[in-house]
Amino acid sequence: MVGQIARDLVLRVGDAPAAGESAAVRSRDEVLGGKGANQAVGVAQLGLPVALLSVVGDDRAGHDLLTHAAADGIDVSHCVVREHARSALVVNVVDDHGQWRYLEDIPEDVLVAEHDVLAAAGLLREASSVILQLQQPPRTAMTAARLARQGGARVVLDGVPPEKDLLSCADILRADAREAEILTGGPVTDVAEGVKAGVMLLAHGLDLAVLEVAGHGNVFVSRAGYEFHPHGDGHVVDTTGAGDALVATLTCALTRGQDPRTAARAAVAAAASTTEHAGGRPRLNPGILESRKQP
């Protein structure tokens, strides 16, 4: 897993205050967070070995983050402690209507640099699957994808590719509604638009494109066709970690040899379960991979 690690401060409020107003905090949690770490936690919870390539500052927060990640079963031996850098912080304010607001302090020097990737070349070449979180610099993503490709790994992209050339080095791309809009130049509001966008992405070399249809669900587009999985009708507390749970579960299911349809069902079920609590940290049960098998 190549991506961000951060302190994640989750604040629950009844209603988010307007400018010049205040609101009482009902609950407060500070946990290991960041998209990269959240996905790595999900993989570990599902029972697969996982290593994280991230950067923290050489501060107390950074060392605490690595301690927490290791306690979650994540191999942090390739994580970088950057001298004089400040570790990332994400504040997630969640209201009773399931709406979230992020405040992100992610200094540039705690992004994964190309030289960090090159130092971990052996890890990337030996992996069976590599997830790349595309909030990292373009050269970082391209170098990581090429190294993973050299070793025959399944390459999973999460987000918007900074360059279309990156798609030819990858197998799977997952984009949420906002990212899908950036990719297509307009909102993806129905299944037909999602399929059209997915087919466009496959033309660049992908095997599978997973795009969120805004407000409705996710469409999985491959050369064999497409499947649409609507969002569940359960009570949504916070959608923050849904995409991370989806990516982690889809990758784990495919790595374990499940067919794409079964893997897709497990992935959307994991995403739905993650919306039932505040914060992006997943709470995945390994049984979700078993319970979604074909009868």
N, C-alpha and C positions, 0 to 999 in steps of 0.2 A: 504494500500500500504506500503510494507516494502522495502526500498531502499534508494539510494543515493540522497542527495540534495547538490547542488553546485552553485557557481557563474559560469555563462556560458558567456564567452567572445567570441563573434563571429566576426571574421575579414574577410572581402571580399577583395580578390586581383585578379588581372588579371591572373597572373601566379605565382605559389609559387616559391620563390627564391631557387636556389641551394646553397650549402655550400659556404660561403664567399661572397654571393650576398645579395641584399636587394630588397624589392618590396614595392611600395606605397599601402597603405590601402585605398580602395575605400569607405568602410563603416565599422562602428564599432558599435556593440550593446552589452550591458551587461545586461543579464536577469537572472531570476530564471532558474536553469538548474539542471542537474544530471538526470539519468534515472528514479529514483523513483519519483522525483518531476515532470518531464515531463509527466509521465503516470498519476500522480494524477491530474495535470492540465487538461489533456485530459478527464478524467472521470468527473471532475467538469464542463468542457465546454459542455459535453454531458448531463448534467442535473441530474446526480446522486450524492448523498452525498458521500464524500470520506474523509478518515482520513489518514494521512501520519505518518509513524514511521521512522524517520531519525535522524541523529545526525549532529549538527553544533558545531562550536567552540564558546567559550565565547568571541567573538570579534565582532567588528562592523559589519563585513560582515555577520556573522552568524545571528545576530539579524535582520539585513535587509532582509536576506533570509526568515526568518519566517514571517516577516511583509508582504513581497510580496506574499508568499504562502497563508497567511490568506486572503489577498485582492483578490486572485484568487478563493476564496470559499473553500479552503482546511482546514479541521480541523487539526490544528498543536498542539493541546493540549498534544499529546503523543510524540511530538518531544523532543529530548534530547539536552540540551545545555551543552556541555562537558567542564568542567573547564580546562584551560591551553591548550586547543586544538586549532588548526588552521583550519578554515573552508575550505572546498574543493573548488578548482578552476579548471575549464576546459576551455582551450583555443582551439577554433575550427577555423582553417584557411581554408577557402573555396575559390577555384579558379574558373575561368570562365568555366572550363571543368567539373564542378560538382564533383571534387575530393576534399576530406577533409583530414586534418591532425590534429590530436589531440595532445595537450600538457596537461597532467593531473597531478595535484597536489592534491592527495587524501590521506592525512595522515591516518595511520592505526587507530588512535584513533577517527576518525570520521566515521568509519564503525559501523554498528549497532551490538552491542554485545549481547550475549545470555541474560545477565541480563537486558538489555533494553527491550528485547522481553518479558521476564517473568514479568516485571513491567507493560506491556501492555496486559497481558493475557486476561483480561476481554474484551478488544476491539477486539482481534482476535477471541475469542469464540463467540462474538455477531455478527460478520460480515457475510454478505451473500456471499461475494466473497473476497478472499485475494490474491493479486498479490505479489509474492516474486521475487525481482531482485537478481539474483544469483551472483552478485559481492560482496556479503556479506560473512562473515566467514561461514564455513560449519555448525557449531553448531547453529549459528543464524538461518540459513535457516531451518534446521531440527526441531528445537524447535518451530519456527513460524508455520511451516506446521502442526506439530502435534497438536498444540493448536487450529489452525483454523479447523482442521479435527474434533476435539472434539466437536466443536460447529456446525458442519455440513456445514461449508463454502465450496464453490467451491475454490479450490486451483490452482492458475495459476503460473507456473514457467517461468521465463524469463531468458534464458541463459543456461549454462552448469551445470548440477547437480554435485556437488563435490563428491557425493556418489550415487550409483544406488538406495540405499534404499529410498532416497528422492522421487523417482518416485512413490513408492507405497503409498505415502501420498498426492499425487497430482492428479488433474483431467486433466490439460492441460499443455503442454510445448510448448514454442515458441523459436526457435533458428534461428539466422541469418546464412548466408552462412559460415562465419568463425566458428561459434559455431557448426553448423551442421557437419563441417569437423572434429572438435575435438571429437564430439560424435561418429562419424562413423569410424574415423581413416583414412579418405580420403575425397577428395572433392566430394560434391554432385552436379554433373554437369548436370543431367537430371532427368526427372520426375520419371523414374523407380527406380533410386537410392534413391530419396527422399521417395518414397513409401516404399521401402525396409527398410530404416532407421526408418520411422514412425512405421511400423509394429513391428520392434524390440523394440521400445520404448513402444508401447502398451502392449507388453508382460510383462512389469514391473508393469502394473496396471493403466496406463493412459487411459483416454477416448478419448483424442484428442491430436495429435502431429502436430504442424505447423512448417514446415521447409522451409527455403529459398533454392531454387535451384539456384545456383550461376549465377547471370546475367540474369535470366529468369523470376522468379516469386516465388510464394509460393505454397506448396502442403499441403493440409489439410487432414490428415489421421485419420480415426476413424474405429471402428469395422463395420460400415455400408459401408465402402469403402473409396474412396478418391476423392478429387476435386483439380484440379490445376488451379490457378489464375495467369496469366502472369502479369508481370509489365506493367503498362500503357505506352502509347507512348507520353505522355506529356513532356514538357520541364523540365528536372531535374536540379534544382539549387543545392540541397544538400540533400543527402540521410540520413543525421544524425538522424533525428527523426522519420523515417518511421516505424521502428519496435516498438517504443514506442506508436505511434498512433495506430498501428495495435493491440497491446496488450490491450490498453485502450478501444478501440472500440469493439473488440471481447468480452471482459469481460462485458462491459456495455450491449451489445446486448443480450448476454446470460442471464445476470441478469434480464433483462426486459422480459425474456421469449421467445425471438425469437428463431426460429429453427436454428440449426448449419449452414445450407447452407446460409440462409439469413444473419446470423451474420458474416459469412466469407466474403460475398460480401461487407458488410458495412465496415469491417475491412480493406480490401485491398483498398477500395476507400479512406478511411481515410489516409492510408499510402501513397497513391499516391498524395493526396492533400498536405501532409506535405513536400514532396520533392520539391514543387514549391517555397519554400522560404528557406533562409539560417537559420541555427540553428536548434536545436532539439525541441524548444518549439512549441507545436501543436497549430493549429488555427482551431479547429473542430466546426462544426455547428451541433446542435442537430438534425436538419432535416435529417442528413445522416442516422440516424437509421430508419427514416420513409420511406425515398425514396428508400431503398433497400428491402422493403418487396416484397414478392411474389405477382404477379398480380392476 
